[in-house]
Structure formats: structure tokens, C-alpha cells
């Protein structure tokens, strides 16, 4: 069945492509945050272990919301690690960083998601896609706050 939600097929495609990048970035940060939750050590263990759990739990819900928005636009949501690797701007870890380096990397990663989400906003605004604008606005708020909270550990 054709999708007829008042947004042209071309604009829905462009929005879905942007959201797919946001999804990939979010999933990669989810994986990294979960990894850090499991592997953080040192004097900041308790607070970071708890903070990382809160962050990956929030990301799990967000990932689902983003994927479902892509589907509601009539497109397939990427769902494989290979697809995420191709779409993401997030650097994967190849080492085991110390606690505060974990914090620094996650702050950078949350700022990366912010930039990716911002790149998607103009086409949403042009298409009058309020639902996606609302979703992205929520993500901007959450990732801005998360990046700030993480940066605060480093001062």
C-alpha cells in the first residue's frame, strides 16, 4: 500500500536517510555505553557505572522510536551491524580506555549525534514533518544534556 501522509516520496526518502544515520550513530553509542557500563573501573566506578546504565537504557528506547519513525515514513529501518558501520559517524573502540577517557569519548559521541540530527532537520522542516522534527528536537535536548553531564566529569 502506498504511503499517503502528506509528505512527498522524495522528501520521505531524504528524511528516512537522515534518520537512518541518526539511528546508526545512536546504536553505536548505545553499544559503546553498554560496554563502558560493564568495564568501567577505578575511583569513579559507582557513579559512572550507574550513569552509563541510565544512558544506554534511554538510548535503547530512542533507537526503537527512531526506527519506528523510519518505518512510518514507508522505509525500511537499517538493523544490521554492517549497515550501522556504513552509516555511522561514531568511532568504534579498539582498546580499553580508562574511566575518564570513556567519559570524554562519550561526550564527543553525544555531540556527534547532535550534529547528525541537526543535518536532518532542514529537510524535515521543508517537508513540514512535525513528527520527525519533534523526535529530533527531543534527541537534541537529551544528547545536549548528556554531553554536558559527561563534560562536567572532566572539569
N, CA, C and O atoms as a DFTB+ gen file, in Angstrom:
620 C
 N C O
     1  1       0.837      -1.173       0.000
     2  2       0.000       0.000       0.000
     3  2       0.888       1.245       0.000
     4  3       1.876       1.300       0.733
     5  1       0.549       2.229      -0.804
     6  2       1.307       3.469      -0.865
     7  2       1.132       4.277       0.422
     8  3       0.070       4.265       1.045
     9  1       2.195       4.972       0.797
    10  2       2.155       5.848       1.955
    11  2       1.643       7.208       1.485
    12  3       2.195       7.793       0.554
    13  1       0.592       7.708       2.127
    14  2       0.000       8.987       1.750
    15  2      -0.220       9.818       3.011
    16  3      -1.342       9.945       3.500
    17  1       0.881      10.385       3.531
    18  2       0.810      11.123       4.800
    19  2       1.023      12.626       4.611
    20  3       1.227      13.359       5.579
    21  1       0.974      13.071       3.365
    22  2       1.133      14.497       3.097
    23  2       2.564      14.946       2.929
    24  3       2.846      16.144       2.917
    25  1       3.472      13.992       2.800
    26  2       4.882      14.290       2.554
    27  2       5.276      13.528       1.300
    28  3       5.040      12.323       1.203
    29  1       5.872      14.219       0.345
    30  2       6.220      13.577      -0.926
    31  2       7.180      12.406      -0.714
    32  3       7.892      12.333       0.287
    33  1       7.176      11.507      -1.675
    34  2       8.047      10.329      -1.607
    35  2       9.520      10.732      -1.523
    36  3      10.285      10.148      -0.755
    37  1       9.915      11.735      -2.315
    38  2      11.316      12.187      -2.295
    39  2      11.719      12.730      -0.927
    40  3      12.809      12.442      -0.431
    41  1      10.841      13.510      -0.331
    42  2      11.152      14.075       0.988
    43  2      11.140      12.985       2.059
    44  3      11.979      12.992       2.960
    45  1      10.190      12.047       1.966
    46  2      10.182      10.935       2.921
    47  2      11.462      10.134       2.819
    48  3      11.997       9.692       3.836
    49  1      11.964       9.940       1.604
    50  2      13.212       9.211       1.404
    51  2      14.383       9.964       2.031
    52  3      15.207       9.370       2.726
    53  1      14.455      11.268       1.785
    54  2      15.544      12.072       2.348
    55  2      15.489      12.074       3.873
    56  3      16.524      11.982       4.533
    57  1      14.300      12.178       4.427
    58  2      14.147      12.167       5.886
    59  2      14.558      10.811       6.443
    60  3      15.278      10.742       7.439
    61  1      14.106       9.735       5.812
    62  2      14.445       8.381       6.265
    63  2      15.954       8.141       6.191
    64  3      16.521       7.486       7.065
    65  1      16.598       8.664       5.159
    66  2      18.053       8.512       5.054
    67  2      18.762       9.245       6.194
    68  3      19.712       8.718       6.771
    69  1      18.308      10.447       6.517
    70  2      18.892      11.179       7.634
    71  2      18.651      10.480       8.952
    72  3      19.555      10.362       9.780
    73  1      17.414      10.012       9.146
    74  2      17.094       9.284      10.379
    75  2      17.896       7.993      10.490
    76  3      18.242       7.576      11.595
    77  1      18.193       7.361       9.375
    78  2      18.997       6.134       9.401
    79  2      20.397       6.410       9.935
    80  3      20.980       5.572      10.623
    81  1      20.935       7.589       9.616
    82  2      22.241       7.972      10.155
    83  2      22.148       8.252      11.659
    84  3      23.035       7.881      12.428
    85  1      21.063       8.911      12.063
    86  2      20.849       9.155      13.493
    87  2      20.701       7.821      14.222
    88  3      21.238       7.640      15.315
    89  1      19.977       6.897      13.616
    90  2      19.790       5.568      14.196
    91  2      21.129       4.846      14.340
    92  3      21.423       4.277      15.391
    93  1      21.931       4.872      13.290
    94  2      23.234       4.198      13.335
    95  2      24.137       4.813      14.403
    96  3      24.769       4.090      15.172
    97  1      24.198       6.144      14.452
    98  2      25.005       6.798      15.483
    99  2      24.502       6.427      16.877
   100  3      25.292       6.134      17.775
   101  1      23.189       6.442      17.044
   102  2      22.596       6.133      18.353
   103  2      22.896       4.698      18.761
   104  3      23.211       4.432      19.922
   105  1      22.801       3.778      17.817
   106  2      23.054       2.378      18.140
   107  2      24.521       2.157      18.514
   108  3      24.827       1.411      19.444
   109  1      25.412       2.804      17.787
   110  2      26.833       2.649      18.093
   111  2      27.170       3.240      19.466
   112  3      27.993       2.684      20.194
   113  1      26.540       4.357      19.820
   114  2      26.776       4.937      21.146
   115  2      26.127       4.062      22.215
   116  3      26.663       3.930      23.315
   117  1      24.984       3.467      21.905
   118  2      24.365       2.516      22.820
   119  2      25.350       1.381      23.132
   120  3      25.580       1.059      24.297
   121  1      25.926       0.780      22.093
   122  2      26.879      -0.325      22.290
   123  2      28.088       0.125      23.109
   124  3      28.523      -0.572      24.026
   125  1      28.618       1.288      22.770
   126  2      29.796       1.779      23.471
   127  2      29.471       2.059      24.939
   128  3      30.256       1.727      25.827
   129  1      28.312       2.671      25.189
   130  2      27.924       2.998      26.556
   131  2      27.691       1.737      27.376
   132  3      28.072       1.669      28.544
   133  1      27.064       0.739      26.758
   134  2      26.832      -0.525      27.456
   135  2      28.173      -1.202      27.779
   136  3      28.358      -1.719      28.880
   137  1      29.088      -1.196      26.833
   138  2      30.426      -1.741      27.043
   139  2      31.112      -1.026      28.212
   140  3      31.701      -1.673      29.078
   141  1      31.036       0.295      28.235
   142  2      31.666       1.057      29.303
   143  2      31.008       0.749      30.655
   144  3      31.692       0.663      31.674
   145  1      29.700       0.586      30.659
   146  2      28.990       0.218      31.885
   147  2      29.564      -1.075      32.463
   148  3      29.792      -1.177      33.668
   149  1      29.791      -2.047      31.605
   150  2      30.323      -3.331      32.063
   151  2      31.771      -3.232      32.518
   152  3      32.176      -3.922      33.453
   153  1      32.554      -2.382      31.866
   154  2      34.005      -2.440      32.017
   155  2      34.644      -1.263      32.740
   156  3      35.867      -1.232      32.876
   157  1      33.869      -0.302      33.203
   158  2      34.456       0.825      33.920
   159  2      35.046       0.352      35.249
   160  3      34.483      -0.519      35.913
   161  1      36.182       0.933      35.628
   162  2      36.834       0.623      36.896
   163  2      37.389       1.914      37.480
   164  3      37.378       2.958      36.828
   165  1      37.866       1.834      38.697
   166  2      38.540       2.972      39.298
   167  2      37.679       3.702      40.309
   168  3      36.594       3.254      40.680
   169  1      38.196       4.840      40.743
   170  2      37.561       5.579      41.832
   171  2      36.176       6.116      41.467
   172  3      35.372       6.389      42.359
   173  1      35.887       6.271      40.196
   174  2      34.580       6.774      39.751
   175  2      33.635       5.634      39.361
   176  3      32.582       5.869      38.767
   177  1      34.015       4.405      39.699
   178  2      33.248       3.238      39.246
   179  2      31.755       3.372      39.498
   180  3      30.962       3.299      38.559
   181  1      31.366       3.563      40.727
   182  2      29.938       3.520      41.084
   183  2      29.127       4.567      40.329
   184  3      28.099       4.247      39.733
   185  1      29.579       5.794      40.352
   186  2      28.810       6.861      39.700
   187  2      28.765       6.665      38.188
   188  3      27.718       6.870      37.575
   189  1      29.878       6.274      37.579
   190  2      29.886       6.080      36.135
   191  2      29.120       4.825      35.723
   192  3      28.420       4.834      34.711
   193  1      29.246       3.765      36.485
   194  2      28.501       2.538      36.209
   195  2      27.001       2.853      36.157
   196  3      26.299       2.410      35.248
   197  1      26.527       3.609      37.123
   198  2      25.112       3.991      37.191
   199  2      24.745       4.954      36.065
   200  3      23.713       4.785      35.416
   201  1      25.579       5.958      35.833
   202  2      25.290       6.937      34.781
   203  2      25.263       6.270      33.408
   204  3      24.374       6.551      32.605
   205  1      26.213       5.400      33.133
   206  2      26.236       4.705      31.843
   207  2      24.989       3.842      31.667
   208  3      24.441       3.768      30.567
   209  1      24.536       3.189      32.734
   210  2      23.315       2.378      32.641
   211  2      22.107       3.251      32.304
   212  3      21.287       2.880      31.463
   213  1      21.998       4.390      32.948
   214  2      20.894       5.307      32.646
   215  2      20.950       5.738      31.181
   216  3      19.920       5.827      30.513
   217  1      22.149       6.003      30.692
   218  2      22.297       6.479      29.318
   219  2      21.987       5.385      28.301
   220  3      21.285       5.650      27.325
   221  1      22.487       4.167      28.497
   222  2      22.194       3.145      27.498
   223  2      20.735       2.706      27.554
   224  3      20.176       2.305      26.533
   225  1      20.112       2.776      28.720
   226  2      18.691       2.446      28.828
   227  2      17.856       3.469      28.047
   228  3      16.931       3.098      27.325
   229  1      18.183       4.738      28.193
   230  2      17.482       5.784      27.437
   231  2      17.710       5.603      25.943
   232  3      16.777       5.752      25.153
   233  1      18.930       5.285      25.550
   234  2      19.244       5.084      24.130
   235  2      18.480       3.910      23.535
   236  3      18.083       3.961      22.371
   237  1      18.269       2.859      24.310
   238  2      17.533       1.690      23.807
   239  2      16.126       2.091      23.379
   240  3      15.648       1.659      22.330
   241  1      15.473       2.903      24.174
   242  2      14.133       3.382      23.825
   243  2      14.190       4.305      22.613
   244  3      13.343       4.218      21.723
   245  1      15.173       5.176      22.577
   246  2      15.315       6.121      21.467
   247  2      15.545       5.394      20.149
   248  3      14.978       5.769      19.123
   249  1      16.363       4.369      20.173
   250  2      16.651       3.598      18.968
   251  2      15.362       3.030      18.393
   252  3      15.142       3.068      17.182
   253  1      14.526       2.511      19.254
   254  2      13.241       1.963      18.818
   255  2      12.361       3.060      18.211
   256  3      11.746       2.854      17.165
   257  1      12.302       4.212      18.858
   258  2      11.495       5.327      18.361
   259  2      11.973       5.801      16.988
   260  3      11.161       6.069      16.102
   261  1      13.271       5.903      16.821
   262  2      13.837       6.359      15.547
   263  2      13.527       5.350      14.438
   264  3      13.103       5.732      13.347
   265  1      13.741       4.068      14.719
   266  2      13.461       3.027      13.724
   267  2      11.977       3.018      13.345
   268  3      11.635       2.873      12.171
   269  1      11.105       3.173      14.330
   270  2       9.671       3.176      14.038
   271  2       9.266       4.401      13.233
   272  3       8.338       4.322      12.428
   273  1       9.935       5.531      13.429
   274  2       9.632       6.714      12.620
   275  2      10.047       6.473      11.176
   276  3       9.330       6.867      10.256
   277  1      11.190       5.834      10.964
   278  2      11.621       5.493       9.605
   279  2      10.572       4.611       8.938
   280  3      10.219       4.821       7.778
   281  1      10.077       3.622       9.678
   282  2       9.050       2.722       9.139
   283  2       7.761       3.476       8.821
   284  3       7.120       3.203       7.806
   285  1       7.379       4.419       9.677
   286  2       6.137       5.159       9.437
   287  2       6.242       6.055       8.205
   288  3       5.225       6.469       7.648
   289  1       7.467       6.354       7.783
   290  2       7.682       7.120       6.554
   291  2       7.682       6.225       5.315
   292  3       7.843       6.704       4.192
   293  1       7.500       4.924       5.533
   294  2       7.424       3.981       4.420
   295  2       8.744       3.402       3.984
   296  3       8.864       2.912       2.861
   297  1       9.740       3.446       4.849
   298  2      11.068       2.933       4.507
   299  2      11.500       1.861       5.498
   300  3      11.008       1.788       6.624
   301  1      12.425       1.041       5.050
   302  2      12.998       0.003       5.899
   303  2      14.019       0.641       6.829
   304  3      14.863       1.423       6.391
   305  1      13.941       0.308       8.102
   306  2      14.920       0.785       9.080
   307  2      16.136      -0.131       9.042
   308  3      15.986      -1.351       9.111
   309  1      17.336       0.430       8.935
   310  2      18.518      -0.421       8.975
   311  2      18.590      -1.127      10.328
   312  3      18.261      -0.549      11.364
   313  1      19.028      -2.388      10.300
   314  2      19.028      -3.143      11.541
   315  2      20.192      -4.096      11.698
   316  3      20.181      -4.941      12.593
   317  1      21.195      -3.978      10.845
   318  2      22.349      -4.863      10.991
   319  2      23.582      -4.056      11.367
   320  3      23.680      -2.865      11.071
   321  1      24.509      -4.723      12.019
   322  2      25.739      -4.058      12.422
   323  2      26.489      -3.547      11.199
   324  3      27.075      -2.465      11.241
   325  1      26.477      -4.304      10.118
   326  2      27.151      -3.883       8.884
   327  2      26.560      -2.568       8.370
   328  3      27.293      -1.660       7.978
   329  1      25.237      -2.477       8.377
   330  2      24.588      -1.241       7.934
   331  2      24.960      -0.077       8.848
   332  3      25.252       1.022       8.376
   333  1      24.949      -0.322      10.138
   334  2      25.295       0.734      11.083
   335  2      26.732       1.204      10.872
   336  3      27.002       2.404      10.926
   337  1      27.648       0.281      10.635
   338  2      29.039       0.651      10.399
   339  2      29.174       1.535       9.160
   340  3      30.004       2.443       9.129
   341  1      28.362       1.269       8.144
   342  2      28.412       2.057       6.914
   343  2      27.812       3.448       7.103
   344  3      28.240       4.401       6.451
   345  1      26.829       3.571       7.984
   346  2      26.092       4.825       8.151
   347  2      26.624       5.730       9.265
   348  3      26.398       6.939       9.233
   349  1      27.316       5.169      10.233
   350  2      27.651       5.917      11.445
   351  2      28.835       6.856      11.273
   352  3      29.698       6.661      10.417
   353  1      28.845       7.880      12.115
   354  2      29.979       8.794      12.239
   355  2      30.741       8.536      13.536
   356  3      31.714       9.227      13.834
   357  1      30.303       7.551      14.301
   358  2      30.881       7.244      15.612
   359  2      32.085       6.327      15.443
   360  3      32.040       5.341      14.707
   361  1      33.175       6.678      16.151
   362  2      34.375       5.838      16.147
   363  2      34.175       4.648      17.083
   364  3      33.799       4.817      18.243
   365  1      34.425       3.467      16.580
   366  2      34.344       2.274      17.417
   367  2      35.628       2.155      18.236
   368  3      36.711       2.498      17.762
   369  1      35.498       1.670      19.458
   370  2      36.677       1.455      20.303
   371  2      37.428       0.211      19.855
   372  3      36.831      -0.795      19.472
   373  1      38.742       0.305      19.911
   374  2      39.590      -0.864      19.665
   375  2      40.508      -1.105      20.853
   376  3      41.444      -1.901      20.781
   377  1      40.226      -0.410      21.943
   378  2      41.052      -0.522      23.139
   379  2      40.142      -0.531      24.365
   380  3      38.917      -0.530      24.247
   381  1      40.754      -0.538      25.523
   382  2      40.015      -0.485      26.787
   383  2      40.432       0.790      27.508
   384  3      41.414       0.785      28.250
   385  1      39.692       1.891      27.299
   386  2      40.095       3.159      27.910
   387  2      39.851       3.193      29.410
   388  3      39.038       2.438      29.943
   389  1      40.567       4.079      30.073
   390  2      40.356       4.363      31.495
   391  2      39.025       5.104      31.647
   392  3      38.471       5.605      30.668
   393  1      38.521       5.168      32.873
   394  2      37.195       5.708      33.150
   395  2      36.970       7.110      32.572
   396  3      35.974       7.333      31.885
   397  1      37.860       8.038      32.832
   398  2      37.637       9.401      32.357
   399  2      37.799       9.525      30.847
   400  3      37.218      10.421      30.234
   401  1      38.574       8.644      30.249
   402  2      38.642       8.623      28.780
   403  2      37.330       8.094      28.205
   404  3      36.892       8.550      27.148
   405  1      36.700       7.143      28.884
   406  2      35.365       6.692      28.482
   407  2      34.399       7.875      28.469
   408  3      33.636       8.070      27.523
   409  1      34.453       8.651      29.539
   410  2      33.585       9.820      29.674
   411  2      33.839      10.797      28.526
   412  3      32.896      11.274      27.895
   413  1      35.099      11.092      28.257
   414  2      35.448      12.025      27.187
   415  2      34.927      11.529      25.839
   416  3      34.342      12.296      25.074
   417  1      35.138      10.254      25.555
   418  2      34.695       9.692      24.277
   419  2      33.173       9.750      24.142
   420  3      32.655      10.070      23.072
   421  1      32.469       9.445      25.211
   422  2      31.002       9.502      25.143
   423  2      30.501      10.940      24.987
   424  3      29.496      11.170      24.316
   425  1      31.181      11.895      25.590
   426  2      30.807      13.298      25.390
   427  2      30.954      13.667      23.910
   428  3      30.060      14.278      23.325
   429  1      32.074      13.294      23.319
   430  2      32.307      13.550      21.890
   431  2      31.249      12.845      21.047
   432  3      30.733      13.422      20.090
   433  1      30.926      11.618      21.390
   434  2      29.948      10.844      20.623
   435  2      28.543      11.450      20.708
   436  3      27.816      11.477      19.716
   437  1      28.170      11.928      21.880
   438  2      26.864      12.567      22.005
   439  2      26.815      13.854      21.190
   440  3      25.777      14.180      20.614
   441  1      27.908      14.579      21.134
   442  2      27.970      15.766      20.290
   443  2      27.900      15.391      18.805
   444  3      27.341      16.136      18.001
   445  1      28.463      14.248      18.451
   446  2      28.377      13.768      17.070
   447  2      26.925      13.475      16.701
   448  3      26.473      13.847      15.618
   449  1      26.200      12.818      17.588
   450  2      24.780      12.553      17.324
   451  2      24.026      13.873      17.153
   452  3      23.152      13.978      16.293
   453  1      24.354      14.866      17.952
   454  2      23.716      16.179      17.816
   455  2      23.918      16.738      16.405
   456  3      22.975      17.230      15.786
   457  1      25.136      16.658      15.910
   458  2      25.418      17.183      14.565
   459  2      24.682      16.388      13.494
   460  3      24.163      16.964      12.538
   461  1      24.634      15.077      13.648
   462  2      23.922      14.236      12.683
   463  2      22.435      14.574      12.682
   464  3      21.823      14.688      11.620
   465  1      21.861      14.732      13.856
   466  2      20.436      15.077      13.949
   467  2      20.174      16.446      13.324
   468  3      19.176      16.629      12.627
   469  1      21.062      17.401      13.569
   470  2      20.882      18.746      13.007
   471  2      20.921      18.727      11.476
   472  3      20.224      19.507      10.828
   473  1      21.731      17.841      10.903
   474  2      21.805      17.739       9.441
   475  2      20.477      17.283       8.848
   476  3      20.176      17.586       7.694
   477  1      19.692      16.566       9.620
   478  2      18.419      16.016       9.142
   479  2      17.271      17.013       9.287
   480  3      16.273      16.915       8.573
   481  1      17.403      17.951      10.184
   482  2      16.309      18.892      10.454
   483  2      15.847      19.714       9.249
   484  3      14.637      19.851       9.064
   485  1      16.739      20.271       8.417
   486  2      16.253      21.129       7.326
   487  2      15.263      20.449       6.374
   488  3      14.266      21.059       5.987
   489  1      15.521      19.219       6.001
   490  2      14.585      18.541       5.096
   491  2      13.256      18.261       5.792
   492  3      12.203      18.276       5.154
   493  1      13.302      18.005       7.097
   494  2      12.068      17.807       7.865
   495  2      11.251      19.096       7.911
   496  3      10.028      19.084       7.768
   497  1      11.952      20.199       8.114
   498  2      11.275      21.497       8.158
   499  2      10.693      21.852       6.797
   500  3       9.575      22.359       6.706
   501  1      11.443      21.587       5.753
   502  2      10.979      21.847       4.394
   503  2       9.739      21.028       4.059
   504  3       8.869      21.492       3.322
   505  1       9.652      19.803       4.598
   506  2       8.527      18.903       4.327
   507  2       7.372      19.096       5.313
   508  3       6.354      18.411       5.212
   509  1       7.521      20.018       6.260
   510  2       6.524      20.201       7.322
   511  2       6.249      18.887       8.054
   512  3       5.104      18.560       8.364
   513  1       7.324      18.143       8.322
   514  2       7.217      16.860       9.016
   515  2       7.390      17.092      10.513
   516  3       8.458      16.862      11.080
   517  1       6.314      17.553      11.132
   518  2       6.354      17.904      12.545
   519  2       6.691      16.714      13.428
   520  3       7.358      16.883      14.448
   521  1       6.253      15.523      13.068
   522  2       6.522      14.342      13.896
   523  2       8.023      14.068      13.983
   524  3       8.541      13.790      15.065
   525  1       8.717      14.145      12.856
   526  2      10.157      13.903      12.872
   527  2      10.892      15.076      13.519
   528  3      11.880      14.876      14.225
   529  1      10.415      16.294      13.280
   530  2      11.013      17.458      13.941
   531  2      10.912      17.285      15.453
   532  3      11.879      17.535      16.173
   533  1       9.757      16.861      15.933
   534  2       9.574      16.644      17.372
   535  2      10.535      15.573      17.885
   536  3      11.175      15.758      18.920
   537  1      10.636      14.471      17.176
   538  2      11.552      13.396      17.572
   539  2      12.991      13.912      17.634
   540  3      13.703      13.666      18.608
   541  1      13.413      14.626      16.590
   542  2      14.782      15.131      16.557
   543  2      15.017      16.194      17.628
   544  3      16.100      16.258      18.211
   545  1      14.019      17.021      17.889
   546  2      14.139      18.029      18.939
   547  2      14.343      17.357      20.299
   548  3      15.159      17.808      21.102
   549  1      13.606      16.289      20.550
   550  2      13.799      15.537      21.792
   551  2      15.214      14.972      21.870
   552  3      15.856      15.031      22.918
   553  1      15.695      14.425      20.753
   554  2      17.045      13.861      20.733
   555  2      18.082      14.961      20.969
   556  3      19.062      14.744      21.682
   557  1      17.876      16.133      20.379
   558  2      18.806      17.246      20.584
   559  2      18.865      17.632      22.055
   560  3      19.943      17.869      22.601
   561  1      17.718      17.692      22.683
   562  2      17.674      18.042      24.112
   563  2      18.420      16.997      24.950
   564  3      19.246      17.346      25.793
   565  1      18.126      15.734      24.715
   566  2      18.718      14.659      25.523
   567  2      20.228      14.559      25.300
   568  3      20.985      14.437      26.263
   569  1      20.673      14.609      24.043
   570  2      22.115      14.479      23.785
   571  2      22.880      15.715      24.230
   572  3      24.037      15.610      24.638
   573  1      22.252      16.887      24.159
   574  2      22.908      18.096      24.688
   575  2      23.125      17.969      26.192
   576  3      24.206      18.270      26.700
   577  1      22.097      17.525      26.894
   578  2      22.198      17.369      28.344
   579  2      23.203      16.271      28.707
   580  3      23.994      16.431      29.636
   581  1      23.167      15.164      27.974
   582  2      24.093      14.067      28.248
   583  2      25.532      14.508      28.025
   584  3      26.402      14.216      28.846
   585  1      25.792      15.205      26.931
   586  2      27.149      15.683      26.652
   587  2      27.614      16.635      27.750
   588  3      28.763      16.563      28.186
   589  1      26.737      17.521      28.198
   590  2      27.074      18.454      29.280
   591  2      27.409      17.703      30.564
   592  3      28.403      18.001      31.226
   593  1      26.565      16.718      30.913
   594  2      26.806      15.962      32.143
   595  2      28.119      15.199      32.079
   596  3      28.843      15.121      33.072
   597  1      28.426      14.642      30.930
   598  2      29.684      13.930      30.769
   599  2      30.871      14.893      30.836
   600  3      31.856      14.624      31.523
   601  1      30.771      16.017      30.118
   602  2      31.862      17.008      30.157
   603  2      32.122      17.494      31.575
   604  3      33.260      17.805      31.925
   605  1      31.069      17.564      32.400
   606  2      31.219      18.042      33.770
   607  2      32.142      17.165      34.600
   608  3      32.766      17.653      35.543
   609  1      32.243      15.889      34.273
   610  2      33.182      14.988      34.953
   611  2      34.634      15.375      34.674
   612  3      35.531      15.061      35.457
   613  1      34.850      16.047      33.573
   614  2      36.213      16.301      33.107
   615  2      36.773      17.646      33.557
   616  3      37.927      17.962      33.269
   617  1      35.977      18.431      34.251
   618  2      36.428      19.756      34.689
   619  2      37.192      19.675      36.005
   620  3      37.644      20.697      36.521
